[in-house]
Amino acid sequence: MFFLIAALIAVAISNSLLPDPLAAGWKGVSVCERLHEGENQRVLRCTFAPGVGHERHFHAPNFGYAVSGGRMQLTDASGTREVDLPTGSSFYSPGTEWHEVLNVGETTVVYLIIEAYGTTGKESDEDE
C-alpha cells in the first residue's frame, strides 16, 4: 500500500513540473491550439510539420484522432520508437506521465486531443 501511495505522489509531482500539451511547444513555438474549452471538455489541435516535435510534457486522460497521419518518433519511460499514425485513426489514453514526440516522416501530422474535465484537474473556462 505504501508503494502505491508513493507512486501516485511521484506521478502527481512529476506532472506538476511538466507542461500539459497546450503549454508545451517545440523550440519555443506552440504546436497545439485550443479549438474549444467548455464546461466539460477541452479540444486541442496539434500540428507537426516534418522535423517538428513536441517537447517533454504530460497528458491527462484523453481521446485522440489523427486528422492527417504520418511517421512519429516517440520517447517515453519505455524508450524511443517510431510509429506510423494512420490518417483517420483514433486512440484512447488513460494519461501519460511524460513523453516527447518528433515528426520523422515527410508529411505534416495533425491530430485532435479531447480531454474531459474531471480528469484534468483543471477548472473550466468560458468558450473562446
C-alpha positions as CSV (number, residue, x, y, z in Angstrom):
1,M,0.0,0.0,0.0
2,F,2.8,2.4,0.9
3,F,4.4,1.9,-2.5
4,L,1.2,2.6,-4.3
5,I,0.7,5.9,-2.5
6,A,4.3,6.8,-3.1
7,A,4.0,6.1,-6.8
8,L,0.8,8.2,-7.1
9,I,2.5,11.1,-5.3
10,A,5.5,10.8,-7.6
11,V,3.3,11.0,-10.7
12,A,1.5,14.0,-9.3
13,I,4.8,15.8,-8.6
14,S,6.3,15.0,-12.0
15,N,3.1,16.2,-13.7
16,S,3.2,19.4,-11.8
17,L,6.8,20.0,-13.1
18,L,5.9,19.4,-16.7
19,P,3.7,21.4,-19.1
20,D,0.5,20.0,-20.5
21,P,0.2,19.6,-24.3
22,L,-1.2,23.1,-24.8
23,A,1.6,24.7,-22.8
24,A,4.4,22.5,-24.3
25,G,5.8,23.5,-27.6
26,W,8.8,23.0,-29.9
27,K,11.8,25.3,-29.7
28,G,9.7,28.0,-28.0
29,V,6.8,27.8,-30.6
30,S,3.4,26.3,-29.7
31,V,2.4,23.3,-31.7
32,C,-1.1,22.9,-30.2
33,E,-4.0,25.3,-30.3
34,R,-7.2,25.3,-28.2
35,L,-10.2,24.8,-30.5
36,H,-12.8,24.6,-27.7
37,E,-12.8,24.8,-24.0
38,G,-16.2,24.4,-22.3
39,E,-17.7,23.2,-19.1
40,N,-17.0,19.6,-19.7
41,Q,-14.1,19.3,-22.2
42,R,-11.1,20.8,-23.9
43,V,-10.3,20.2,-27.6
44,L,-6.8,20.8,-28.9
45,R,-5.4,20.6,-32.5
46,C,-1.7,19.8,-32.7
47,T,0.2,20.2,-35.9
48,F,3.7,18.9,-36.7
49,A,5.4,19.7,-39.9
50,P,8.3,17.3,-40.8
51,G,11.1,17.8,-38.4
52,V,8.9,19.4,-35.7
53,G,8.2,17.8,-32.4
54,H,6.6,18.3,-29.0
55,E,8.9,18.8,-26.1
56,R,8.5,16.7,-22.9
57,H,5.0,17.1,-21.5
58,F,2.3,15.1,-19.7
59,H,-1.2,14.2,-20.7
60,A,-4.4,13.8,-18.6
61,P,-6.7,11.0,-19.9
62,N,-7.7,11.8,-23.4
63,F,-9.1,10.6,-26.7
64,G,-7.1,11.4,-29.9
65,Y,-7.9,11.4,-33.6
66,A,-5.5,11.7,-36.5
67,V,-6.7,14.3,-39.0
68,S,-3.6,13.8,-41.0
69,G,-1.3,10.9,-40.2
70,G,2.5,10.3,-40.6
71,R,5.5,8.8,-39.0
72,M,6.4,9.9,-35.5
73,Q,9.3,9.2,-33.1
74,L,8.0,8.7,-29.6
75,T,10.2,8.8,-26.5
76,D,8.8,7.9,-23.0
77,A,9.7,5.9,-20.0
78,S,9.7,2.7,-22.2
79,G,12.4,4.1,-24.5
80,T,12.4,5.6,-28.1
81,R,10.5,4.1,-31.0
82,E,9.0,5.1,-34.3
83,V,5.3,4.7,-35.0
84,D,3.0,5.1,-38.0
85,L,-0.1,7.2,-37.2
86,P,-2.6,6.4,-40.0
87,T,-4.9,9.2,-41.1
88,G,-8.4,8.7,-39.6
89,S,-7.1,6.5,-36.7
90,S,-8.1,7.2,-33.1
91,F,-6.9,6.2,-29.7
92,Y,-7.7,6.5,-26.0
93,S,-5.0,7.2,-23.5
94,P,-5.6,6.9,-19.7
95,G,-3.0,9.6,-19.3
96,T,0.8,9.8,-19.9
97,E,3.3,10.6,-17.2
98,W,5.6,12.1,-19.8
99,H,6.6,11.8,-23.4
100,E,8.2,13.7,-26.3
101,V,7.4,13.3,-30.0
102,L,9.1,14.2,-33.3
103,N,7.7,14.1,-36.8
104,V,10.3,12.0,-38.6
105,G,8.2,11.5,-41.7
106,E,7.7,13.5,-44.9
107,T,4.1,14.7,-44.3
108,T,2.6,17.1,-41.8
109,V,0.9,15.3,-38.9
110,V,-2.3,16.8,-37.4
111,Y,-4.3,15.3,-34.6
112,L,-7.0,16.3,-32.2
113,I,-6.9,15.7,-28.4
114,I,-10.1,15.7,-26.5
115,E,-9.8,15.9,-22.7
116,A,-12.8,15.6,-20.4
117,Y,-12.9,17.7,-17.3
118,G,-12.9,15.9,-14.0
119,T,-9.8,14.0,-15.4
120,T,-7.6,17.1,-16.0
121,G,-7.9,18.7,-12.5
122,K,-8.5,22.0,-14.3
123,E,-11.3,24.5,-13.8
124,S,-13.2,25.1,-17.0
125,D,-13.2,28.5,-18.7
126,E,-15.9,30.0,-20.9
127,D,-15.7,29.2,-24.6
128,E,-13.4,31.4,-26.5
